Amino acid sequence: MTSPAERARRGRSAREQVTRTLHGRWTAAADRPDPLDVLERQAADRVVELLPIRYGRMATSPFAFLRGAAAVMAADLAAQPHTGLTVQLCGDAHLLNFGLFASPERALLFDLNDFDETLPGPFEWDVKRLAASTAVAARDNGHGDDHAWRIALAATQAYRLSMRRLAEQGELDVWYQRFDTAEILPLIRESKLRSRVETSLVRARRRTSLQALAKLTETREGRRRIIHDPPLLEPLTASESQVVGEIFREYRSTLPEERHLLLDRYRFVEAARKAVGVGSVGTRCFIVLMTGRDEQDPLFLQIKEAGRSVLEDHLPADSHGHHGQRVVAGQKLLQAAGDIFLGWTTTGPAGRDFYVRQLRDMKGSAVVETMTPDMLRQYAELCGTALARAHARSGDRIAVAGYLGKADTFDRAIADFALHYADQTALDHALLTAAIADGAITATHGI
């Protein structure tokens, strides 16, 4: 077995291929793909009538554009030299893909919460996407570039310091680490942010299937039914109903035996098609209402299409032959605790893959649009710390820590990159809004 000292030397030797200061550079290559072409290619297999919603949501701000443009940034990162220090990447580690959720023991945790793009790859790709998202969010909030740079620096520094701390710990200590919100609150120095976090915790604890029952259903002909709110929430066609039935039966087989027993105690009531997210809009997504003991004992599950990761054009093929399995396996590697109903299906009709999870299980996310610079900085630090913990579970944390080093060289370089990429995002966002204004792209706003 390779010793910790040898692993650390391997990380330091990676600096010979890619110096830490090199990460601070960003200049769009002359042959950079048109970002709108990248988005259009990604949308080719999506539900056509939902695409205007996707573009309308992405057009609202540069930060919204960045959220929906993971494929664009993946191509940009792939065009740069990388360290070769591989971890399980989230693939889309922007600020709003971190959040609150309940562990199986009902503790409220803070962690990564989106894994559609997960794939093994260079650790710095996730760090760069996180840092860029902090800079873009800061600018969108009206904070100057000095604040934006410092917030990106804080996220990266938190990642580096956390990775170095984890490199000194044993395997089980690292594996069992998690960010219980009860432990996070005392670390928040800014009083307004602490107050907002406390409010978010209260709201997250209320976001259960029972709350979803009140929000997403109504009583029709004496029975609970999912409301109709087209185009965001629509009843299934006959063919979609058949698809969902097949998916659900196959999904059950991917659960552990004890979860079969639990799932079988629920009765299927109804399913509907739902539009979700920003970048995900247009992928096939369904919600399923089930009831247990009675109507006041509901379970909402989300069935979401799993397509190719945006990283797959730029990295070696994943070992899983099924995209739903890829997402589930990546989530289990990266998250400290998982959804008890998380599963996947074998390839569905028309060659599509899906994964399944609870729609609401005490989930919550930050509202970054109204954060002050101090709030954004502390939230960015939480995200950087959580990202390091996730990477340490799957990659060689000692080698990564060796590459990062004791000095803030890497931190400052990534902060520089974040500002440069925020400039690029502003240009790309302007291209989208111009294409919408010219009628080249159809967008529906306000949905």
Secondary structure per residue as TSV (DSSP state, phi and psi in degrees):
chain	resnum	aa	ss	phi	psi
A	1	M	-	360.0	137.5
A	2	T	-	-67.8	133.9
A	3	S	-	-75.1	159.2
A	4	P	H	-57.0	-37.6
A	5	A	H	-64.3	-40.2
A	6	E	H	-68.5	-37.6
A	7	R	H	-66.0	-40.0
A	8	A	H	-64.4	-39.5
A	9	R	H	-64.2	-36.3
A	10	R	H	-61.3	-41.8
A	11	G	H	-64.0	-43.8
A	12	R	H	-65.5	-34.2
A	13	S	H	-68.7	-22.9
A	14	A	G	-64.7	-20.4
A	15	R	G	-65.6	-22.5
A	16	E	G	-69.0	-28.8
A	17	Q	T	-86.2	-42.6
A	18	V	S	-136.7	105.3
A	19	T	-	-66.3	156.4
A	20	R	T	-66.4	-34.7
A	21	T	G	-68.9	-24.0
A	22	L	G	-62.4	-26.5
A	23	H	G	-65.1	-17.8
A	24	G	G	-76.6	-8.6
A	25	R	-	-90.1	142.6
A	26	W	-	-153.7	117.8
A	27	T	-	-138.4	126.8
A	28	A	-	-62.8	130.1
A	29	A	-	-67.6	154.6
A	30	A	T	-60.8	-31.6
A	31	D	T	-100.1	22.1
A	32	R	-	-58.5	131.7
A	33	P	-	-61.2	144.6
A	34	D	-	-61.6	123.2
A	35	P	H	-60.1	-32.9
A	36	L	H	-70.2	-33.5
A	37	D	H	-65.1	-39.1
A	38	V	H	-61.3	-45.1
A	39	L	H	-65.4	-39.6
A	40	E	H	-65.8	-40.1
A	41	R	H	-64.3	-40.2
A	42	Q	H	-64.8	-31.3
A	43	A	G	-84.6	-4.6
A	44	A	G	-58.1	-31.4
A	45	D	G	-106.5	16.9
A	46	R	S	-96.7	173.5
A	47	V	-	-70.4	113.0
A	48	V	G	-58.9	-42.0
A	49	E	G	-70.0	-13.1
A	50	L	G	-93.7	-13.8
A	51	L	H	-61.2	-37.1
A	52	P	H	-59.6	-30.9
A	53	I	H	-66.8	-42.8
A	54	R	H	-57.7	-50.6
A	55	Y	H	-67.5	-35.3
A	56	G	H	-63.6	-40.5
A	57	R	H	-69.2	-40.2
A	58	M	H	-67.7	-26.9
A	59	A	T	-78.4	-11.1
A	60	T	T	-66.7	-27.3
A	61	S	-	-168.9	162.2
A	62	P	H	-58.0	-36.0
A	63	F	H	-66.2	-41.5
A	64	A	H	-63.4	-38.5
A	65	F	H	-61.6	-47.0
A	66	L	H	-57.9	-42.0
A	67	R	H	-57.6	-41.4
A	68	G	H	-86.5	-5.4
A	69	A	-	-111.3	41.2
A	70	A	H	-60.4	-35.1
A	71	A	H	-66.1	-36.4
A	72	V	H	-65.2	-47.4
A	73	M	H	-69.7	-33.4
A	74	A	H	-59.7	-42.5
A	75	A	H	-65.7	-37.5
A	76	D	H	-67.1	-42.7
A	77	L	H	-66.2	-37.8
A	78	A	H	-66.6	-22.4
A	79	A	T	-79.5	-7.5
A	80	Q	S	-102.2	156.0
A	81	P	-	-61.8	147.7
A	82	H	-	-132.4	164.8
A	83	T	-	-74.4	-26.2
A	84	G	-	78.9	4.4
A	85	L	-	-89.4	104.1
A	86	T	E	-93.2	136.8
A	87	V	E	-133.1	173.9
A	88	Q	E	-78.2	111.0
A	89	L	E	-79.3	144.1
A	90	C	-	-64.6	-43.9
A	91	G	S	90.3	-13.4
A	92	D	-	-152.9	54.1
A	93	A	-	-85.1	53.8
A	94	H	-	-85.2	171.0
A	95	L	G	-53.9	-36.7
A	96	L	G	-88.8	3.7
A	97	N	G	-99.9	22.0
A	98	F	E	-118.1	149.8
A	99	G	E	179.5	-167.2
A	100	L	E	-99.5	146.2
A	101	F	E	-161.4	164.5
A	102	A	E	-92.2	137.5
A	103	S	-	-78.1	165.9
A	104	P	T	-57.0	-24.8
A	105	E	T	-87.0	4.9
A	106	R	-	73.0	18.4
A	107	A	-	-79.9	147.6
A	108	L	E	-94.5	118.8
A	109	L	E	-113.5	158.4
A	110	F	E	-114.5	129.5
A	111	D	E	-169.2	177.1
A	112	L	E	-58.8	146.6
A	113	N	-	-139.6	16.3
A	114	D	-	-141.7	129.9
A	115	F	-	-136.1	18.5
A	116	D	T	-58.9	-31.5
A	117	E	T	-102.0	7.1
A	118	T	-	-58.7	140.0
A	119	L	E	-170.5	149.0
A	120	P	E	-66.3	137.7
A	121	G	E	-174.2	-177.6
A	122	P	E	-62.5	129.7
A	123	F	H	-55.5	-34.1
A	124	E	H	-70.0	-16.8
A	125	W	H	-63.2	-43.2
A	126	D	H	-66.2	-40.0
A	127	V	H	-63.4	-41.7
A	128	K	H	-66.6	-38.6
A	129	R	H	-68.3	-40.2
A	130	L	H	-61.7	-49.6
A	131	A	H	-62.3	-42.7
A	132	A	H	-60.8	-40.2
A	133	S	H	-64.8	-34.1
A	134	T	H	-67.5	-40.3
A	135	A	H	-67.9	-42.4
A	136	V	H	-65.5	-42.3
A	137	A	H	-63.4	-41.8
A	138	A	H	-61.3	-44.6
A	139	R	H	-64.0	-42.2
A	140	D	H	-59.9	-31.4
A	141	N	T	-81.6	0.1
A	142	G	T	87.7	10.6
A	143	H	-	-85.2	145.9
A	144	G	-	-72.3	172.1
A	145	D	H	-64.4	-29.1
A	146	D	H	-63.1	-45.3
A	147	H	H	-63.7	-45.0
A	148	A	H	-58.2	-43.3
A	149	W	H	-64.8	-42.4
A	150	R	H	-68.3	-34.1
A	151	I	H	-69.1	-42.9
A	152	A	H	-62.4	-39.6
A	153	L	H	-61.1	-43.3
A	154	A	H	-62.7	-41.4
A	155	A	H	-61.9	-44.8
A	156	T	H	-70.7	-40.9
A	157	Q	H	-62.2	-41.1
A	158	A	H	-62.0	-39.6
A	159	Y	H	-62.1	-48.7
A	160	R	H	-63.6	-48.1
A	161	L	H	-64.4	-37.8
A	162	S	H	-67.2	-41.3
A	163	M	H	-65.3	-39.4
A	164	R	H	-66.4	-37.1
A	165	R	H	-66.8	-43.1
A	166	L	H	-65.7	-30.4
A	167	A	H	-64.0	-22.4
A	168	E	T	-90.1	-4.1
A	169	Q	S	-102.0	161.7
A	170	G	-	-75.0	166.0
A	171	E	H	-61.1	-48.6
A	172	L	H	-68.5	-34.7
A	173	D	H	-60.1	-41.8
A	174	V	H	-67.9	-44.1
A	175	W	H	-64.0	-37.2
A	176	Y	H	-86.1	-5.1
A	177	Q	-	-65.7	141.5
A	178	R	-	-154.6	161.2
A	179	F	-	-104.6	87.8
A	180	D	B	-71.5	132.4
A	181	T	H	-63.0	-23.8
A	182	A	H	-65.0	-27.2
A	183	E	H	-88.2	-24.8
A	184	I	H	-74.9	-41.6
A	185	L	G	-51.3	-46.7
A	186	P	G	-63.7	-17.9
A	187	L	G	-82.8	-14.7
A	188	I	-	-81.9	114.7
A	189	R	-	-83.4	-34.6
A	190	E	-	-79.1	119.8
A	191	S	H	-63.1	-39.5
A	192	K	H	-66.1	-38.7
A	193	L	H	-66.9	-40.6
A	194	R	H	-60.6	-41.8
A	195	S	H	-62.3	-42.1
A	196	R	H	-66.2	-38.4
A	197	V	H	-64.9	-42.6
A	198	E	H	-59.3	-41.6
A	199	T	H	-64.1	-41.1
A	200	S	H	-62.8	-37.3
A	201	L	H	-64.8	-42.2
A	202	V	H	-62.0	-44.8
A	203	R	H	-65.6	-40.6
A	204	A	H	-62.0	-40.5
A	205	R	H	-64.5	-23.6
A	206	R	H	-87.0	-15.1
A	207	R	-	-82.8	79.7
A	208	T	S	-119.8	176.6
A	209	S	H	-61.9	-30.2
A	210	L	H	-67.4	-39.1
A	211	Q	H	-66.9	-40.8
A	212	A	H	-61.7	-33.4
A	213	L	H	-59.1	-43.0
A	214	A	H	-70.1	-34.8
A	215	K	H	-84.7	-36.2
A	216	L	H	-105.5	-1.5
A	217	T	E	-129.2	166.5
A	218	E	E	-145.0	165.5
A	219	T	E	-93.0	120.7
A	220	R	E	-128.4	125.3
A	221	E	T	54.5	38.7
A	222	G	T	80.4	6.2
A	223	R	E	-133.9	151.5
A	224	R	E	-71.7	131.1
A	225	R	E	-138.9	150.5
A	226	I	E	-68.3	134.6
A	227	I	-	-67.8	158.3
A	228	H	-	-102.9	121.2
A	229	D	B	-141.1	66.8
A	230	P	T	-66.6	146.6
A	231	P	T	-92.0	7.9
A	232	L	T	-79.5	-32.0
A	233	L	E	-145.2	112.6
A	234	E	E	-134.3	149.6
A	235	P	E	-65.7	156.9
A	236	L	-	-80.7	147.3
A	237	T	-	-74.8	170.0
A	238	A	H	-60.9	-41.3
A	239	S	H	-68.2	-37.5
A	240	E	H	-66.7	-36.9
A	241	S	H	-61.4	-40.5
A	242	Q	H	-64.7	-42.0
A	243	V	H	-60.7	-48.2
A	244	V	H	-62.1	-39.5
A	245	G	H	-61.1	-43.7
A	246	E	H	-66.0	-43.9
A	247	I	H	-59.2	-44.6
A	248	F	H	-65.6	-41.0
A	249	R	H	-63.6	-41.6
A	250	E	H	-73.2	-35.8
A	251	Y	H	-57.4	-42.3
A	252	R	H	-53.9	-35.1
A	253	S	T	-71.6	-14.9
A	254	T	T	-90.8	-3.5
A	255	L	S	-86.9	151.3
A	256	P	-	-60.4	158.0
A	257	E	H	-57.3	-41.2
A	258	E	H	-67.1	-27.2
A	259	R	H	-75.7	-29.2
A	260	H	H	-55.4	-48.7
A	261	L	H	-59.3	-44.3
A	262	L	H	-65.5	-47.3
A	263	L	H	-61.5	-37.4
A	264	D	T	-69.0	-11.7
A	265	R	T	-83.0	-4.3
A	266	Y	S	-103.3	149.4
A	267	R	E	-109.2	131.6
A	268	F	E	-66.2	130.2
A	269	V	E	-109.4	-55.8
A	270	E	E	-165.7	157.4
A	271	A	E	-131.2	157.7
A	272	A	E	-148.9	159.8
A	273	R	E	-89.5	135.9
A	274	K	E	-131.9	136.6
A	275	A	-	-89.5	131.4
A	276	V	-	-132.3	149.8
A	277	G	S	71.6	-156.9
A	278	V	S	-118.4	-69.1
A	279	G	T	-65.4	-23.3
A	280	S	T	-84.6	-13.0
A	281	V	T	-58.0	129.7
A	282	G	T	107.2	-23.1
A	283	T	S	-72.8	155.3
A	284	R	-	-78.5	120.9
A	285	C	E	-139.3	133.2
A	286	F	E	-129.2	151.2
A	287	I	E	-114.8	147.3
A	288	V	E	-124.9	126.4
A	289	L	E	-97.7	127.1
A	290	M	E	-129.4	156.3
A	291	T	E	-127.9	147.3
A	292	G	S	-101.2	-107.4
A	293	R	S	-58.2	-41.7
A	294	D	S	-160.4	-170.4
A	295	E	T	-66.3	-21.7
A	296	Q	T	-90.2	15.7
A	297	D	S	-127.3	64.9
A	298	P	E	-86.7	162.0
A	299	L	E	-138.3	122.7
A	300	F	E	-104.5	125.9
A	301	L	E	-113.7	148.1
A	302	Q	E	-111.2	128.5
A	303	I	E	-107.8	114.8
A	304	K	E	-122.4	136.5
A	305	E	E	-65.8	137.2
A	306	A	E	-113.8	109.7
A	307	G	-	-97.9	-166.6
A	308	R	-	-66.6	139.1
A	309	S	-	-64.0	146.4
A	310	V	T	-64.8	-15.0
A	311	L	T	-85.5	-12.6
A	312	E	T	-68.0	-22.6
A	313	D	T	-75.2	-10.4
A	314	H	T	-125.6	-6.4
A	315	L	S	-132.5	162.7
A	316	P	-	-57.3	153.1
A	317	A	-	-61.5	145.4
A	318	D	-	-72.1	153.0
A	319	S	S	-75.8	-16.0
A	320	H	-	-88.1	137.4
A	321	G	S	-88.1	6.3
A	322	H	S	-136.8	127.2
A	323	H	H	-68.0	-34.0
A	324	G	H	-63.4	-42.4
A	325	Q	H	-65.1	-37.3
A	326	R	H	-59.4	-46.1
A	327	V	H	-63.6	-46.2
A	328	V	H	-64.7	-44.2
A	329	A	H	-64.7	-40.4
A	330	G	H	-64.3	-41.1
A	331	Q	H	-63.2	-42.0
A	332	K	H	-67.2	-29.8
A	333	L	H	-73.1	-40.6
A	334	L	H	-88.6	-36.6
A	335	Q	-	-83.2	145.2
A	336	A	S	-72.3	-28.5
A	337	A	S	-149.7	149.1
A	338	G	-	-122.2	166.9
A	339	D	-	-67.9	129.3
A	340	I	T	-68.4	-18.6
A	341	F	T	-102.4	12.2
A	342	L	-	-68.5	126.2
A	343	G	E	-161.9	-179.0
A	344	W	E	-141.6	171.0
A	345	T	-	-119.0	159.6
A	346	T	S	-68.3	168.7
A	347	T	-	-53.7	124.8
A	348	G	-	-83.4	-174.3
A	349	P	G	-55.9	148.0
A	350	A	G	62.4	23.0
A	351	G	G	71.7	24.6
A	352	R	-	-98.6	145.9
A	353	D	E	-107.9	150.5
A	354	F	E	-140.1	158.2
A	355	Y	E	-131.0	162.4
A	356	V	E	-130.9	141.0
A	357	R	E	-153.9	170.6
A	358	Q	E	-68.9	141.1
A	359	L	S	-70.6	-44.4
A	360	R	-	-138.5	123.0
A	361	D	S	-143.5	71.7
A	362	M	S	57.0	45.3
A	363	K	-	-93.9	147.3
A	364	G	B	-156.2	155.0
A	365	S	-	-138.2	160.7
A	366	A	-	-76.8	155.0
A	367	V	-	-107.1	92.2
A	368	V	G	-79.9	-18.2
A	369	E	G	-62.7	-22.6
A	370	T	G	-113.9	14.1
A	371	M	-	-78.7	138.2
A	372	T	-	-73.0	168.4
A	373	P	H	-56.0	-41.7
A	374	D	H	-64.5	-40.8
A	375	M	H	-63.1	-47.1
A	376	L	H	-61.3	-40.4
A	377	R	H	-63.5	-45.5
A	378	Q	H	-68.9	-37.0
A	379	Y	H	-66.4	-39.4
A	380	A	H	-62.5	-37.2
A	381	E	H	-63.3	-41.7
A	382	L	H	-60.3	-43.3
A	383	C	H	-65.6	-42.6
A	384	G	H	-62.3	-39.9
A	385	T	H	-65.9	-44.3
A	386	A	H	-64.3	-38.3
A	387	L	H	-64.9	-41.0
A	388	A	H	-61.8	-42.8
A	389	R	H	-60.7	-41.7
A	390	A	H	-64.3	-45.7
A	391	H	H	-64.9	-35.7
A	392	A	H	-65.5	-23.3
A	393	R	H	-72.7	-30.0
A	394	S	H	-112.3	-24.5
A	395	G	S	-108.4	-178.3
A	396	D	-	-84.5	91.7
A	397	R	H	-63.0	-30.1
A	398	I	H	-70.9	-40.5
A	399	A	H	-66.8	-42.6
A	400	V	H	-62.8	-43.6
A	401	A	H	-62.8	-37.9
A	402	G	H	-62.9	-39.3
A	403	Y	H	-65.3	-44.5
A	404	L	H	-65.7	-41.7
A	405	G	-	76.6	179.2
A	406	K	S	-82.8	-32.1
A	407	A	S	-78.1	168.9
A	408	D	S	-93.6	23.3
A	409	T	H	-56.9	-49.0
A	410	F	H	-64.4	-42.8
A	411	D	H	-58.0	-47.2
A	412	R	H	-67.9	-36.4
A	413	A	H	-65.4	-44.3
A	414	I	H	-65.6	-35.9
A	415	A	H	-63.6	-39.6
A	416	D	H	-61.8	-46.3
A	417	F	H	-58.1	-42.7
A	418	A	H	-58.0	-42.3
A	419	L	H	-67.9	-41.8
A	420	H	H	-61.3	-42.5
A	421	Y	H	-74.3	-26.5
A	422	A	H	-63.7	-38.0
A	423	D	H	-60.0	-45.3
A	424	Q	H	-63.9	-40.6
A	425	T	H	-63.3	-39.5
A	426	A	H	-61.4	-41.5
A	427	L	H	-65.0	-43.5
A	428	D	H	-65.7	-40.0
A	429	H	H	-62.7	-39.6
A	430	A	H	-64.2	-36.6
A	431	L	H	-60.5	-42.7
A	432	L	H	-65.2	-47.2
A	433	T	H	-65.0	-33.7
A	434	A	H	-68.0	-40.4
A	435	A	H	-65.2	-35.5
A	436	I	H	-68.1	-43.7
A	437	A	H	-63.1	-35.3
A	438	D	H	-80.7	-8.9
A	439	G	T	85.6	5.4
A	440	A	S	-72.5	-29.4
A	441	I	S	-126.8	134.0
A	442	T	-	-91.1	129.7
A	443	A	-	-133.2	141.4
A	444	T	-	-109.3	119.9
A	445	H	-	-97.6	154.1
A	446	G	-	80.9	14.0
A	447	I	-	-117.9	360.0
